[in-house]
Amino acid sequence: MAGQTRLVPYAFLLMTPRGFDVTTIRTMTLDDYDAVIDLMKQTPGVSIREADSRDAVARYLDRNPGLSFVACAEDTIVGCVMSGHDGKRGYLQHVVVRVDFRKQGIGRALVKQCVDGLAALGIEKYHLDVLKNNDAAARYWAGMGWKLRTDIDRYSFINSDNPNA
């Protein structure tokens, strides 16, 4: 399909609290929605909005095929990332790894899948948002070489009466 990336899912071994597991990174589908939302709800510093509804996520996945991923240990989703682009910049959203699976390379592997997929489409610059009160995420991204922008402020406009849009 034109414009669609085809990244091959891969597996790697990692040490988890239960011992060695095989963790698989694969393309996210709408069938993963409930597990991903549950993971987000259990993750401190992550905000869930109306824009994260099943219908909105379905539109996002359809608009950005092959650019969102989940990490699975056995049959459990332990990480996720959604990414897309506007034709010139890539955007990573909801980069989440279950707390007891952190520091195993899962987040790095998820982000690499997104960056590789976006790069295959000619997208070379990527953005992500971190809530101001999420110090752990800010430290993580700075440690990964991502730069905090100080030259711009992001403004949002909500085209409804719903402040949680």
MDTraj code that builds the backbone (N, CA, C; nanometers):
import mdtraj as md
import numpy as np

residues = "MET ALA GLY GLN THR ARG LEU VAL PRO TYR ALA PHE LEU LEU MET THR PRO ARG GLY PHE ASP VAL THR THR ILE ARG THR MET THR LEU ASP ASP TYR ASP ALA VAL ILE ASP LEU MET LYS GLN THR PRO GLY VAL SER ILE ARG GLU ALA ASP SER ARG ASP ALA VAL ALA ARG TYR LEU ASP ARG ASN PRO GLY LEU SER PHE VAL ALA CYS ALA GLU ASP THR ILE VAL GLY CYS VAL MET SER GLY HIS ASP GLY LYS ARG GLY TYR LEU GLN HIS VAL VAL VAL ARG VAL ASP PHE ARG LYS GLN GLY ILE GLY ARG ALA LEU VAL LYS GLN CYS VAL ASP GLY LEU ALA ALA LEU GLY ILE GLU LYS TYR HIS LEU ASP VAL LEU LYS ASN ASN ASP ALA ALA ALA ARG TYR TRP ALA GLY MET GLY TRP LYS LEU ARG THR ASP ILE ASP ARG TYR SER PHE ILE ASN SER ASP ASN PRO ASN ALA".split()
xyz = np.array([
    [0.0848, -0.1164, 0.0000],
    [0.0000, 0.0000, 0.0000],
    [0.0898, 0.1232, 0.0000],
    [0.0659, 0.2188, -0.0853],
    [0.1489, 0.3376, -0.0977],
    [0.1455, 0.4181, 0.0310],
    [0.2631, 0.4624, 0.0754],
    [0.2724, 0.5452, 0.1940],
    [0.2655, 0.4693, 0.3246],
    [0.2453, 0.3409, 0.3200],
    [0.2365, 0.2623, 0.4428],
    [0.3697, 0.1931, 0.4673],
    [0.4161, 0.2018, 0.5915],
    [0.5396, 0.1337, 0.6257],
    [0.5091, -0.0112, 0.6579],
    [0.6075, -0.0966, 0.6352],
    [0.5930, -0.2373, 0.6707],
    [0.7136, -0.2754, 0.7548],
    [0.6967, -0.2657, 0.8846],
    [0.8020, -0.3052, 0.9762],
    [0.7707, -0.4446, 1.0270],
    [0.8698, -0.5272, 1.0313],
    [0.8506, -0.6643, 1.0741],
    [0.8542, -0.6697, 1.2266],
    [0.7523, -0.7284, 1.2903],
    [0.7569, -0.7430, 1.4352],
    [0.8796, -0.8246, 1.4755],
    [0.9334, -0.7959, 1.5895],
    [1.0493, -0.8703, 1.6343],
    [1.0358, -0.9027, 1.7819],
    [1.1153, -0.9947, 1.8257],
    [1.1130, -1.0367, 1.9654],
    [1.2530, -1.0248, 2.0223],
    [1.2608, -1.0008, 2.1515],
    [1.3891, -0.9982, 2.2179],
    [1.3707, -1.0500, 2.3592],
    [1.4777, -1.0976, 2.4168],
    [1.4736, -1.1476, 2.5544],
    [1.5029, -1.0341, 2.6497],
    [1.4347, -1.0331, 2.7613],
    [1.4654, -0.9373, 2.8647],
    [1.4430, -1.0017, 2.9998],
    [1.5093, -0.9469, 3.0994],
    [1.4914, -0.9934, 3.2359],
    [1.3761, -0.9145, 3.2968],
    [1.2741, -0.9836, 3.3394],
    [1.1602, -0.9194, 3.4035],
    [1.1576, -0.9647, 3.5491],
    [1.0681, -0.9080, 3.6278],
    [1.0594, -0.9520, 3.7677],
    [1.0314, -1.1012, 3.7822],
    [0.9765, -1.1649, 3.6767],
    [0.9454, -1.3076, 3.6834],
    [1.0542, -1.3928, 3.6198],
    [1.1602, -1.3326, 3.5703],
    [1.2642, -1.4085, 3.5021],
    [1.2674, -1.3715, 3.3552],
    [1.3262, -1.4559, 3.2722],
    [1.3342, -1.4257, 3.1296],
    [1.2003, -1.4489, 3.0614],
    [1.1590, -1.3520, 2.9853],
    [1.0389, -1.3609, 2.9031],
    [1.0765, -1.3209, 2.7616],
    [0.9964, -1.3606, 2.6678],
    [1.0117, -1.3098, 2.5330],
    [0.9131, -1.1952, 2.5179],
    [0.9657, -1.0797, 2.4830],
    [0.8810, -0.9639, 2.4591],
    [0.8778, -0.9396, 2.3095],
    [0.7591, -0.9239, 2.2565],
    [0.7402, -0.9002, 2.1146],
    [0.6905, -0.7583, 2.0936],
    [0.7491, -0.6899, 1.9984],
    [0.7003, -0.5596, 1.9546],
    [0.6242, -0.5849, 1.8252],
    [0.4976, -0.5430, 1.8225],
    [0.4181, -0.5617, 1.7022],
    [0.3320, -0.4387, 1.6790],
    [0.2795, -0.4287, 1.5587],
    [0.1923, -0.3173, 1.5226],
    [0.0665, -0.3208, 1.6079],
    [0.0289, -0.2054, 1.6585],
    [-0.0922, -0.1924, 1.7378],
    [-0.2136, -0.2003, 1.6461],
    [-0.3167, -0.2688, 1.6935],
    [-0.4447, -0.2726, 1.6235],
    [-0.5537, -0.2228, 1.7179],
    [-0.6700, -0.1989, 1.6646],
    [-0.7806, -0.1539, 1.7488],
    [-0.8197, -0.2611, 1.8506],
    [-0.7903, -0.3875, 1.8220],
    [-0.8168, -0.4942, 1.9192],
    [-0.7362, -0.4746, 2.0483],
    [-0.6284, -0.3967, 2.0428],
    [-0.5444, -0.3703, 2.1599],
    [-0.5973, -0.2554, 2.2444],
    [-0.6996, -0.1886, 2.1980],
    [-0.7455, -0.0640, 2.2610],
    [-0.7687, -0.0778, 2.4111],
    [-0.8494, -0.1732, 2.4551],
    [-0.8834, -0.1840, 2.5971],
    [-0.7592, -0.2060, 2.6826],
    [-0.6699, -0.2933, 2.6383],
    [-0.5479, -0.3206, 2.7152],
    [-0.4569, -0.1976, 2.7200],
    [-0.4498, -0.1238, 2.6105],
    [-0.3658, -0.0034, 2.6076],
    [-0.4233, 0.1033, 2.7004],
    [-0.5535, 0.1239, 2.6965],
    [-0.6160, 0.2225, 2.7857],
    [-0.5969, 0.1813, 2.9314],
    [-0.6115, 0.0522, 2.9636],
    [-0.5869, 0.0051, 3.1000],
    [-0.4426, 0.0333, 3.1417],
    [-0.3483, 0.0080, 3.0526],
    [-0.2077, 0.0356, 3.0809],
    [-0.1871, 0.1848, 3.1065],
    [-0.2470, 0.2692, 3.0257],
    [-0.2341, 0.4136, 3.0440],
    [-0.2927, 0.4575, 3.1783],
    [-0.4070, 0.4004, 3.2158],
    [-0.4711, 0.4362, 3.3424],
    [-0.3835, 0.3989, 3.4619],
    [-0.3038, 0.2941, 3.4483],
    [-0.2175, 0.2474, 3.5573],
    [-0.0831, 0.3192, 3.5615],
    [-0.0590, 0.4103, 3.4670],
    [0.0711, 0.4736, 3.4553],
    [0.0667, 0.6160, 3.5085],
    [0.1407, 0.6434, 3.6161],
    [0.1447, 0.7798, 3.6692],
    [0.1980, 0.8769, 3.5641],
    [0.1388, 0.9963, 3.5603],
    [0.1848, 1.1004, 3.4701],
    [0.1235, 1.0953, 3.3320],
    [0.0347, 0.9979, 3.3062],
    [-0.0288, 0.9856, 3.1748],
    [-0.1716, 1.0364, 3.1854],
    [-0.2101, 1.1204, 3.0924],
    [-0.3435, 1.1783, 3.0888],
    [-0.4258, 1.1117, 2.9790],
    [-0.5482, 1.0755, 3.0121],
    [-0.6403, 1.0179, 2.9135],
    [-0.7514, 1.1191, 2.8908],
    [-0.7768, 1.1451, 2.7646],
    [-0.8763, 1.2453, 2.7282],
    [-0.9824, 1.1837, 2.6379],
    [-1.0850, 1.2623, 2.6102],
    [-1.1901, 1.2174, 2.5184],
    [-1.1308, 1.1821, 2.3819],
    [-1.0212, 1.2491, 2.3455],
    [-0.9550, 1.2216, 2.2177],
    [-0.8931, 1.0823, 2.2149],
    [-0.8942, 1.0137, 2.3278],
    [-0.8431, 0.8769, 2.3356],
    [-0.9563, 0.7744, 2.3304],
    [-1.0732, 0.8169, 2.2861],
    [-1.1860, 0.7229, 2.2742],
    [-1.1538, 0.6176, 2.1690],
    [-1.2274, 0.5089, 2.1729],
    [-1.2074, 0.4007, 2.0757],
    [-1.2215, 0.4534, 1.9320],
    [-1.3229, 0.5359, 1.9065],
    [-1.3431, 0.5884, 1.7713],
    [-1.2268, 0.6773, 1.7285],
    [-1.1790, 0.7613, 1.8188],
    [-1.0681, 0.8508, 1.7853],
    [-0.9400, 0.7714, 1.7589],
    [-0.9150, 0.6700, 1.8395],
    [-0.7955, 0.5867, 1.8190],
    [-0.8079, 0.5097, 1.6880],
    [-0.9280, 0.4635, 1.6554],
    [-0.9484, 0.3936, 1.5272],
    [-0.9142, 0.4865, 1.4104],
    [-0.9592, 0.6117, 1.4171],
    [-0.9263, 0.7079, 1.3111],
    [-0.7757, 0.7315, 1.3036],
    [-0.7114, 0.7424, 1.4191],
    [-0.5668, 0.7672, 1.4245],
    [-0.4893, 0.6508, 1.3630],
    [-0.5257, 0.5295, 1.4003],
    [-0.4571, 0.4115, 1.3463],
    [-0.4802, 0.3995, 1.1956],
    [-0.6016, 0.4305, 1.1493],
    [-0.6312, 0.4254, 1.0060],
    [-0.5528, 0.5316, 0.9292],
    [-0.5374, 0.6495, 0.9885],
    [-0.4679, 0.7596, 0.9226],
    [-0.3167, 0.7384, 0.9209],
    [-0.2653, 0.6639, 1.0174],
    [-0.1211, 0.6430, 1.0326],
    [-0.0899, 0.4936, 1.0384],
    [-0.1201, 0.4205, 0.9318],
    [-0.1054, 0.2738, 0.9372],
    [0.0397, 0.2299, 0.9607],
    [0.0551, 0.1305, 1.0473],
    [0.1856, 0.0709, 1.0708],
    [0.2816, 0.1559, 1.1501],
    [0.2324, 0.2602, 1.2196],
    [0.3216, 0.3501, 1.2936],
    [0.2974, 0.3494, 1.4444],
    [0.2079, 0.2668, 1.4932],
    [0.1825, 0.2542, 1.6367],
    [0.2099, 0.1103, 1.6772],
    [0.2658, 0.0919, 1.7979],
    [0.3157, -0.0397, 1.8375],
    [0.2818, -0.0716, 1.9817],
    [0.2755, -0.2012, 2.0100],
    [0.2631, -0.2501, 2.1468],
    [0.3759, -0.3487, 2.1736],
    [0.4151, -0.3545, 2.2992],
    [0.5117, -0.4543, 2.3449],
    [0.4348, -0.5550, 2.4291],
    [0.4524, -0.6832, 2.3990],
    [0.3796, -0.7894, 2.4684],
    [0.4778, -0.8842, 2.5349],
    [0.4568, -0.9112, 2.6608],
    [0.5291, -1.0161, 2.7313],
    [0.4287, -1.1285, 2.7496],
    [0.4567, -1.2389, 2.6836],
    [0.3609, -1.3477, 2.6756],
    [0.2343, -1.2924, 2.6121],
    [0.1200, -1.2942, 2.6790],
    [-0.0037, -1.2434, 2.6185],
    [-0.0475, -1.1088, 2.6771],
    [0.0428, -1.0411, 2.7465],
    [0.0076, -0.9174, 2.8152],
    [0.0771, -0.7987, 2.7510],
    [0.0011, -0.6950, 2.7223],
    [0.0609, -0.5718, 2.6706],
    [0.1282, -0.4988, 2.7867],
    [0.2590, -0.4758, 2.7722],
    [0.3369, -0.4110, 2.8775],
    [0.3933, -0.2772, 2.8320],
    [0.3688, -0.2396, 2.7073],
    [0.4155, -0.1108, 2.6576],
    [0.3396, -0.0730, 2.5323],
    [0.3369, 0.0555, 2.5039],
    [0.2726, 0.1014, 2.3816],
    [0.3296, 0.2359, 2.3395],
    [0.3115, 0.2663, 2.2142],
    [0.3414, 0.3976, 2.1589],
    [0.2536, 0.4150, 2.0361],
    [0.2003, 0.5334, 2.0226],
    [0.1255, 0.5681, 1.9025],
    [0.2038, 0.6783, 1.8329],
    [0.2189, 0.6668, 1.7025],
    [0.2865, 0.7735, 1.6302],
    [0.2189, 0.7986, 1.4973],
    [0.2409, 0.9187, 1.4484],
    [0.1853, 0.9591, 1.3212],
    [0.2623, 1.0788, 1.2700],
    [0.2120, 1.1394, 1.1650],
    [0.2822, 1.2540, 1.1072],
    [0.1843, 1.3443, 1.0350],
    [0.2315, 1.4653, 1.0071],
    [0.1516, 1.5620, 0.9323],
    [0.2073, 1.5841, 0.7920],
    [0.2997, 1.4988, 0.7514],
    [0.3629, 1.5109, 0.6213],
    [0.5041, 1.5660, 0.6288],
    [0.5365, 1.6362, 0.7375],
    [0.6720, 1.6878, 0.7526],
    [0.7304, 1.6640, 0.8917],
    [0.6482, 1.6472, 0.9933],
    [0.6954, 1.6199, 1.1282],
    [0.6233, 1.4977, 1.1837],
    [0.6983, 1.4198, 1.2609],
    [0.6393, 1.3040, 1.3263],
    [0.6022, 1.3375, 1.4687],
    [0.5044, 1.2674, 1.5217],
    [0.4563, 1.2901, 1.6574],
    [0.4415, 1.1567, 1.7285],
    [0.5027, 1.1453, 1.8447],
    [0.4886, 1.0266, 1.9283],
    [0.3943, 1.0614, 2.0414],
    [0.3021, 0.9706, 2.0680],
    [0.2036, 0.9923, 2.1731],
    [0.1886, 0.8647, 2.2552],
    [0.1566, 0.8833, 2.3798],
    [0.1279, 0.7717, 2.4691],
    [0.2393, 0.6676, 2.4697],
    [0.3611, 0.7147, 2.4902],
    [0.4735, 0.6222, 2.5066],
    [0.4678, 0.5762, 2.6518],
    [0.4293, 0.4509, 2.6713],
    [0.4053, 0.3991, 2.8059],
    [0.4656, 0.2598, 2.8175],
    [0.5355, 0.2361, 2.9286],
    [0.5841, 0.1021, 2.9627],
    [0.5408, 0.0747, 3.1059],
    [0.4828, -0.0411, 3.1262],
    [0.4389, -0.0810, 3.2605],
    [0.5560, -0.0676, 3.3578],
    [0.5284, -0.0161, 3.4760],
    [0.6331, 0.0177, 3.5726],
    [0.7268, -0.0999, 3.6000],
    [0.6746, -0.2201, 3.6174],
    [0.7611, -0.3338, 3.6511],
    [0.8343, -0.3910, 3.5300],
    [0.8154, -0.3322, 3.4130],
    [0.8887, -0.3744, 3.2937],
    [0.9839, -0.2656, 3.2438],
    [0.9993, -0.1588, 3.3198],
    [1.0874, -0.0501, 3.2788],
    [1.2343, -0.0877, 3.2961],
    [1.3179, -0.0094, 3.2317],
    [1.4644, -0.0258, 3.2360],
    [1.5088, -0.1584, 3.1744],
    [1.4310, -0.2040, 3.0754],
    [1.4625, -0.3274, 3.0040],
    [1.4855, -0.3020, 2.8552],
    [1.4714, -0.1773, 2.8104],
    [1.4885, -0.1452, 2.6694],
    [1.3588, -0.1462, 2.5900],
    [1.2454, -0.1675, 2.6560],
    [1.1179, -0.1747, 2.5853],
    [1.0810, -0.0385, 2.5272],
    [1.0904, 0.0666, 2.6076],
    [1.0582, 0.2002, 2.5582],
    [1.1463, 0.2388, 2.4413],
    [1.2748, 0.2108, 2.4545],
    [1.3693, 0.2420, 2.3469],
    [1.3321, 0.1655, 2.2189],
    [1.2946, 0.0384, 2.2328],
    [1.2583, -0.0432, 2.1164],
    [1.1294, 0.0078, 2.0515],
    [1.0314, 0.0464, 2.1328],
    [0.9072, 0.1005, 2.0792],
    [0.9335, 0.2296, 2.0011],
    [1.0121, 0.3186, 2.0600],
    [1.0428, 0.4458, 1.9941],
    [1.1207, 0.4211, 1.8650],
    [1.2137, 0.3266, 1.8663],
    [1.2912, 0.2959, 1.7461],
    [1.1989, 0.2508, 1.6330],
    [1.0994, 0.1690, 1.6634],
    [1.0049, 0.1258, 1.5603],
    [0.9352, 0.2471, 1.4981],
    [0.8931, 0.3415, 1.5822],
    [0.8260, 0.4616, 1.5308],
    [0.9201, 0.5449, 1.4456],
    [1.0383, 0.5717, 1.4991],
    [1.1355, 0.6539, 1.4270],
    [1.1727, 0.5889, 1.2943],
    [1.1958, 0.4584, 1.2953],
    [1.2279, 0.3879, 1.1709],
    [1.1134, 0.3977, 1.0707],
    [0.9900, 0.3801, 1.1176],
    [0.8751, 0.3883, 1.0288],
    [0.8552, 0.5280, 0.9729],
    [0.8703, 0.6284, 1.0572],
    [0.8570, 0.7661, 1.0111],
    [0.9699, 0.8034, 0.9161],
    [1.0914, 0.7590, 0.9467],
    [1.2062, 0.7875, 0.8591],
    [1.1852, 0.7247, 0.7213],
    [1.1253, 0.6059, 0.7175],
    [1.0986, 0.5404, 0.5890],
    [1.0021, 0.6222, 0.5034],
    [0.9253, 0.7093, 0.5668],
    [0.8324, 0.7971, 0.4959],
    [0.8946, 0.9341, 0.4673],
    [1.0226, 0.9511, 0.5028],
    [1.0902, 1.0783, 0.4784],
    [1.0766, 1.1787, 0.5908],
    [1.0225, 1.1363, 0.7041],
    [1.0047, 1.2246, 0.8195],
    [1.1301, 1.2148, 0.9057],
    [1.1968, 1.3278, 0.9294],
    [1.3247, 1.3261, 1.0007],
    [1.3235, 1.3994, 1.1338],
    [1.2155, 1.4676, 1.1684],
    [1.2067, 1.5382, 1.2963],
    [1.0799, 1.4928, 1.3667],
    [1.0929, 1.4679, 1.4975],
    [0.9832, 1.4091, 1.5742],
    [0.9588, 1.4915, 1.6994],
    [0.8334, 1.4994, 1.7388],
    [0.7946, 1.5726, 1.8589],
    [0.7153, 1.4800, 1.9508],
    [0.7197, 1.5095, 2.0791],
    [0.6314, 1.4454, 2.1752],
    [0.6047, 1.5436, 2.2863],
    [0.4942, 1.5254, 2.3548],
    [0.4556, 1.6131, 2.4646],
    [0.4694, 1.5368, 2.5954],
    [0.5186, 1.6069, 2.6972],
    [0.5292, 1.5528, 2.8325],
    [0.4585, 1.6509, 2.9245],
    [0.3685, 1.6007, 3.0075],
    [0.3010, 1.6879, 3.1028],
    [0.4041, 1.7508, 3.1965],
    [0.3837, 1.8777, 3.2297],
    [0.4796, 1.9531, 3.3121],
    [0.5083, 1.8855, 3.4467],
    [0.4123, 1.8115, 3.5005],
    [0.4317, 1.7484, 3.6310],
    [0.4858, 1.6055, 3.6217],
    [0.5238, 1.5602, 3.5023],
    [0.5751, 1.4241, 3.4848],
    [0.7279, 1.4283, 3.4795],
    [0.7881, 1.4443, 3.5976],
    [0.9341, 1.4571, 3.6071],
    [1.0064, 1.3316, 3.5584],
    [0.9507, 1.2142, 3.5850],
    [1.0152, 1.0895, 3.5421],
    [1.0250, 1.0844, 3.3901],
    [0.9177, 1.1225, 3.3216],
    [0.9203, 1.1220, 3.1752],
    [1.0178, 1.2267, 3.1226],
    [1.0209, 1.3436, 3.1847],
    [1.1141, 1.4484, 3.1408],
    [1.2588, 1.4002, 3.1527],
    [1.2913, 1.3334, 3.2623],
    [1.4269, 1.2797, 3.2794],
    [1.4562, 1.1713, 3.1760],
    [1.3595, 1.0853, 3.1498],
    [1.3785, 0.9780, 3.0535],
    [1.4110, 1.0351, 2.9153],
    [1.3273, 1.1267, 2.8673],
    [1.3469, 1.1790, 2.7325],
    [1.4760, 1.2585, 2.7210],
    [1.5109, 1.3346, 2.8226],
    [1.6385, 1.4073, 2.8203],
    [1.7539, 1.3074, 2.8142],
    [1.7437, 1.1988, 2.8889],
    [1.8470, 1.0958, 2.8885],
    [1.8570, 1.0217, 2.7559],
    [1.7494, 1.0224, 2.6791],
    [1.7476, 0.9560, 2.5482],
    [1.7951, 1.0492, 2.4364],
    [1.8314, 1.1728, 2.4726],
    [1.8824, 1.2657, 2.3727],
    [1.7781, 1.3574, 2.3112],
    [1.6531, 1.3483, 2.3570],
    [1.5500, 1.4390, 2.3081],
    [1.5704, 1.5734, 2.3767],
    [1.5464, 1.6820, 2.3062],
    [1.5712, 1.8165, 2.3568],
    [1.4406, 1.8855, 2.3942],
    [1.4412, 1.9456, 2.5136],
    [1.3277, 2.0254, 2.5574],
    [1.3289, 2.1562, 2.4788],
    [1.2210, 2.1851, 2.4115],
    [1.2119, 2.3079, 2.3334],
    [1.1912, 2.4261, 2.4270],
    [1.2695, 2.5272, 2.4104],
    [1.2522, 2.6498, 2.4878],
    [1.2199, 2.7674, 2.3960],
    [1.2172, 2.7413, 2.2644],
    [1.1950, 2.8485, 2.1680],
    [1.0495, 2.8630, 2.1263],
    [0.9640, 2.7708, 2.1691],
    [0.8229, 2.7794, 2.1311],
    [0.7357, 2.7455, 2.2513],
    [0.6143, 2.7928, 2.2480],
    [0.5099, 2.7515, 2.3411],
    [0.3996, 2.6901, 2.2570],
    [0.3410, 2.5836, 2.3058],
    [0.2312, 2.5204, 2.2334],
    [0.0997, 2.5778, 2.2849],
    [0.0159, 2.6203, 2.1929],
    [-0.1170, 2.6692, 2.2245],
    [-0.2177, 2.5692, 2.1699],
    [-0.3260, 2.5490, 2.2436],
    [-0.4306, 2.4582, 2.2001],
    [-0.5630, 2.5328, 2.1930],
    [-0.6478, 2.4919, 2.1025],
    [-0.7816, 2.5446, 2.0900],
    [-0.8774, 2.4273, 2.0921],
    [-0.9766, 2.4317, 2.1780],
    [-1.0750, 2.3238, 2.1869],
    [-1.2030, 2.3733, 2.1194],
    [-1.2440, 2.3018, 2.0173],
    [-1.3606, 2.3413, 1.9378],
    [-1.4867, 2.2744, 1.9900],
    [-1.5057, 2.2756, 2.1215],
    [-1.6259, 2.2222, 2.1846],
    [-1.6319, 2.2790, 2.3264],
    [-1.7360, 2.2440, 2.3973],
    [-1.7479, 2.2871, 2.5370],
    [-1.6823, 2.1873, 2.6326],
    [-1.6194, 2.0846, 2.5778],
    [-1.5625, 1.9791, 2.6598],
    [-1.4156, 2.0102, 2.6897],
    [-1.3810, 2.0442, 2.8136],
    [-1.2411, 2.0773, 2.8466],
    [-1.1502, 1.9545, 2.8428],
    [-1.2065, 1.8344, 2.8367],
    [-1.1267, 1.7120, 2.8326],
    [-1.1204, 1.6533, 2.6904],
    [-1.1432, 1.7381, 2.5902],
    [-1.1432, 1.6921, 2.4502],
    [-1.0052, 1.6470, 2.4083],
])
top = md.Topology()
chain = top.add_chain()
for i, resn in enumerate(residues, 1):
    res = top.add_residue(resn, chain, resSeq=i)
    for name in ("N", "CA", "C"):
        top.add_atom(name, md.element.get_by_symbol(name[0]), res)
traj = md.Trajectory(xyz[None], top)
